[in-house]
C-alpha cells in the first residue's frame, strides 16, 4: 500500500489526505497545531464562503499565469459542490457565493474531520515538520513528535498569512532546503496604509467607490465596491482585491498610489453638471451643507477643506474653479500607499513555491520525485469570494489523487 505523508492539516492538506485515502493509500497528516483545520473556521466571517459559481482564469493569480486554471479545471466547481454534498454539506447560493446551508464554517471542518475518521487517516497533531529528506525508499520526515517515513510526501503547510491559525511559513523553508525557488512572499487581500494625516478624522466611514491602484504611474487594477476608512488608510473588499499589486510595487521600491472615485457612474463632465444643478436648486446652502445627503459628513467636510473652500461660504458665491476642484477631488481622490498591513492581517499571500518547478498536471515536484505540493504554499492566490478555498480543494484533490496513483 502506498504510504503518503501530508504535511499540514489545513484545507488543502485535508483534501489531499482524503483524496489519497479514497484511492487506497495509507495516509498520515502531520499538523503542527493542536488540531487540524483551524484556519477554515475563520473563513467567510465564520460562515465559510467555500467556493464561487463564477469561475474564470482571471480569478487566480500566479507568475506562471496559466498554471492555476489547469488545476482548477481538474477539480472544478461541480466536483467541489458534489464532493461536499456527499459529505453532508447542502450549499446556499448568495449571488454566486456558496456557503453551507447552516452558515457555519465549523460545518465544513466537521464533515472533513468525519471523512478523515471514516477513511482511517492517521492524524498527528503538535508534530511540526522540521525537515524532509529523500531516502532510498521514499522520504524521512523529521518532526517535533519524532521521525517518520513515507513513500510520498504532500507539502501543504500553508503560507504566512494569518500565522495565528498555523501558517508560519515553515513549509517555504522546507521547500527551499529541497532546492525549490520561492517567488517573493508578500501579504495579499489586506488593508493598505497611507501617508496622509487625515485618516484618523474619517476612520470608521464607509463609502461606495472605485479603487484604481497605480504603481510607478501605471494603473494595474481597478475594483468597485464599499471602501472602508481606517485610522491609518483604506480597507474593504475592493481594496483587498488590488492589495497584491500594492505589495508588489512596494517590494520593488516603486511609488504606489490609490485613486478613489466616489462617483464612478458619472463622467467628469456629467458630475460637474450634476454639482452645478445642485447649486442652482439650493443656491443659499453653505459649503458645509452642500454635500449633505450625498456623502458621509466626515468625507464631505474633508473634501471641502482639501478644496480650499471656506465651509461657511455660500455655494452660489463659489467660483467655477472651486467647483471644478471639488468635483475633481471627489472623483480623483489620490492617496499614497506606503505599506500594506502585515501577514497577521492578510487573508492570503502573493508568492510562494515557483510553479515553473512543479508539474502543472500532477503537482509533483520537477526536482524531487515523489514530492507533491498543494494549497497556499504554491505561488497561487485568488481574489476574494471563495476562490482561495477553491484553489485549496482543487490542488489538494489533485495532489492527493496523483500521489496515491503514481
N, C-alpha and C positions, 0 to 999 in steps of 0.2 A: 504494500500500500504506500502511495506517495505521501511522504511526511512533509508538511508545509508549516513554516513559522510565519505568522503575521505580526509584524512589529507595529503596534498601535491599535487601540480599540475604539477609534472614533468611527464616523460614518463610513468612510471608505474601507477601513480595516474590517469592520463588521460585515460589510457586503462582500469583501474579498474572502473572508473566512467562511461565510455561509455558502457562497458560490463554489468555493473549492470543496467544501464538505459535501455539497449536493452532487459533485462529480465523483465522490467516493474517496476523497483524500482524508488523511489523518491530520487534523488541523489543531494548532495551538495558538492562541492570541497572547501576546506579551504586552501588557499595558503598564505604564509607569505610575499612573494614578491609582487610587484605592478602588476605583470602579470604572467600568467601560462606558463610553458614550456620553460623557458628561457635557461636552460642548453641544450636543444635539438639543439638550434641554433649554438652551438659551436662544435657539433659532426662532425667527418669526415672533419675537417678543413673547416667547414661551408657548406659542401656538404651532410652530414649525410649518413654515411655507416650504414643503418638501420637494416641490418641483413646479414647473410652469408649462401650461399648454402651448404657449407661443415659443417655439424653439427655432432659432436661426443661428448660423455660424457667428454672426456679429455679437451674440450674447456671451461669447467666450474669447478671452484674450490670451495670447502667448507670443513670444518672439518667433516661434515656429507656427505661423498663423493657421495653417491647415490641420495641425495636429489634433486639437481638442475635438473638432467636429467629427473626425474619423472614429473616435472612441465613443462619443455621444450617440452616433448613429447605430453603433453595435448594440447598445442597451438604451433605447430611446424612451420617450415619454410613455408610449404604450406599454413597453416592457416594465417600466417603473411602476405605473399605476396597477398593472396586473400582478406584479410581484407583491406589492403591499396589500392588495386586496386579498390575496391568498393568505397573507399573514394576519388579516383581520381588519385592515385599515380601509374604511369607506371614506373616499375623499370628498371634500367640499370645494366647489369652484367659486372663487371670488375674482371675476374678471380675468380668468386665466390662471390666477394664482391658486394652487391647490394646497389645502390644509386637511388634516384629519377631521372627520365629522365632529369629533369630540372637542376640537380646538385645543388640544393638549399635546405639546411636544413630547411629553412623557409617554404618550401612547405609541409614538413611533419607536422610541427607545425600548419600551416594554416588549413590543412584538418582535423586535430584533433580538432582544435577550432571550425571549421564549424560543425563537428559532435556533439560536446558538445552543441552548439547552437540549432542544429536541434532536438536533443533529449530533449531539455528543462532542461538541467542540470544547476543548480544554481552554480555560482562561486563567492566566497567571497575572494577578494584579501586583502593584508595587514591585514590578520587575523591569525597571528601566534598562533599556538596551544600551550597553556601553561600547560594544564592538561586534562587528560581523566579519568573520574570516572565512574565505573559501578554503575548503579542505578536499581531500580526495573523494569522499563520499557525499559531498554537498557543502554544508556550512556549519561552522561553530559559532553559536550566539552567546556572547558573554553578557550577562545581566546582573543587576544588583541582587537578584534572587538565586543566582547560580549560573552555571554554564549548561547549555543545551545544544542539541544537534538537530539538523533538518536537511532534507534533500533540496528543498526550495525555500526561498525567503521572499515575502512580500513586504516591502518597506512602505508603510502607510502611517508614518509618525507625525503627519501634520506639518504646519508651517510655524510661524512665530506670532500669528495673530491670536489675541486673547489668551496669553500664556497661563492665566489662572485656571483655564479649563484643560490644560495639559499640553498646549502647543508651545514647546520651549525651544524649538529649532534644533534639537539633538539629532533628528534624522538627517538634517543637512550635513552635519559633521561626519556622520557615518558614511553618507554617500560620497562626500569629498575624500574620505580616507580610502575609499574603493576606486578612486580615480575619476569620479564624475565631476563635471563642471557645474557651477551654480550661476544662473542669471541673478544679478543683484536683487536681494530680497528687501522689499520696501512695503510699508503699510499701505493698504488699499481699502476701499469702502470705509472711509474715515473722515473725520472733521478736518477743516483747514484753518490754520492760524494765520491771522492777517496783521499787517503792520500798523494800520491806523488806530488812533487812540479813542475813537468814538464808540467802539463796540459795547463798552460797559453800559452806555446810555440806552442802547437798544436791545440789550440781552433779554431773551425770552420772547421777542417779537417773531411772528411767522408771517410770511407773505408769499403769494404765488409769483413765480417769475421764471425767467430763462437764464441759466448759468452758462456762460461761454468761457472755457478755460484756455488761456493763451500762454504759450511757452516760447520764450525768445521771439516774441512778436507774431507767432503763428498760432492760429486757433486750432486746437487739437480735438476738442469735444464740446458738444452742446447738449444740455439736458434741461427739460422744463418740469416744474413741479413746485412743491412747497419748500421754500427756503427758510431755514431757522437761523436766527442770530444768537450767538453766544457772547459771553463777555470777552472772548478772545478772537472771534471770527465768525465763520459760517459753517452751517451743518444742514442736515436734511437729505432726503433721497437724491435730488439732482446733484447736490454737492458730492455725496458719496460716489455717484456714478462717474464723475470726472476726476476724482481724487487720485487715481492711479497715475494720471498724466502729470498732475502737480508733483507727486512724489518722484517721478522720473526726472522731471525738469529740475527740481531742487537738487536731486542727487547729482545731476550733471552740471550744476552750478549756473543754471540759466535763470533769467527773470521769469517769474510766474505771476500772471495777472488773471483775476477772475472778473469778468464783465457781467453785471447783473442787470437784466432788463425787466422792469416791473410792469410794463405794458406791452408785452410781446405780440399781442394781436393787432397792434397799431403800427403802421409805418411812422417814421419820424414826422412826416408832413401831416398825416392824419391825427397824430397825437397833438401837434401844435394847434391844429384847427379845433380839436376837442377842448383844449385848455382855453383857447380864445372864446369859444362858445360858452364855456363855463363862467368866464369872467363877465360876458355880456348878460348872462342870465341873472347873476347877482353881483353887480359891479361894486357894491359897497362892502363886500366881505374883505376882511383883513387877510394878509398873507397867512397868518396863523390859522384862520378859519377856512381858507380856500380849499384845502385838500381833505377836509373832514368828510367822511363817508366814502372816500376813495381809497385811502391808505390808513394804516395804523398811525395814531397821532405822534408816536415817538419817531416814526420814519418821516412823517410829514415835517415835523419840526427840524429834523436833521437836514432834510433836503432844502428847506427854506434857508437855513443857516449856511449850508455849503454853497447855495446860490447867491449868497451875499445880498439877500433881500431882508429888509427890516421886518420883523414879524408883525409889527403894528401897521405896516404900510397898506393902504387901500389898494386892492388889486387893479382897479381901473387906472391907477396912477403909475403902475409898473411900466417900465419901458419894454419895447419889443425885445431888446437884448436880454433883459432879465427873464422874460417869459421863455425865450429860446434856451437860455442857460438852465432854467428849471426843468424844462421838457427833456433836454439832452441828459441831464443828470439822472432823471428817473429811468430813462431807457438805456443809459450807458454808465451805470454806477460802477466805477472801476475801483478795485481793491487789490492791494499787493499781497500775495500769499508768501509767507516767509517760512512756513513749516507745516507739516502735517501733524496730527496728533500721533501718539506713539503706538507701538504694537499692542499695548494694553487696550486701547480703544478701537483698534482696527478689527473689522469683521473677517477680512482675509488678507493675504499678501499678494503683491505682484512679485513675480520671480520665483526661483526655485531650481530644481534639477533641470538642466538643459535637455529639452525633449529631443534635440537632434541626436542625443546619445541613447535614445530609448526607441525600441521597435514600435512604430505607430499603429500596429495591428494587435500586438500581444502585450505591450507594456513591459516586455522583458528588456533588461539592460543589454545594450550592444557591446558593453565592455566586460561584463561578468555574467556568463551563462547561469541560469537558474535564479537570478535576482530580478525581482519584479517591483514595480512602483505603482502606487495608487493614491489619489486624492491631492490635497493641497501641497504636498511635498514637491510635486512637479510644477514646472513653470506654466501654470494654467490658472487663471482667475476669471470668474464670471461676474456679471453685473448683479445688482440687487434683484430679488424676485424669485428665489428658489433655484437659481442656476448653479450656484456653488455646491448645493446639495445634489443637484442632478449630476454634476461632474463627479462627486463622490460616489454616487450609486453606479454611474456608468463605468468609471475607471476601476472601482472596486470589483464589480462583477467581471469585467474583462480580465483583470489581473488574476482573480481567483480561479476563474474557469480555465484560463490558459495555463496557469501554473499547475493545476491539477491534471490537465490533459496532456501536458508536454512529456 
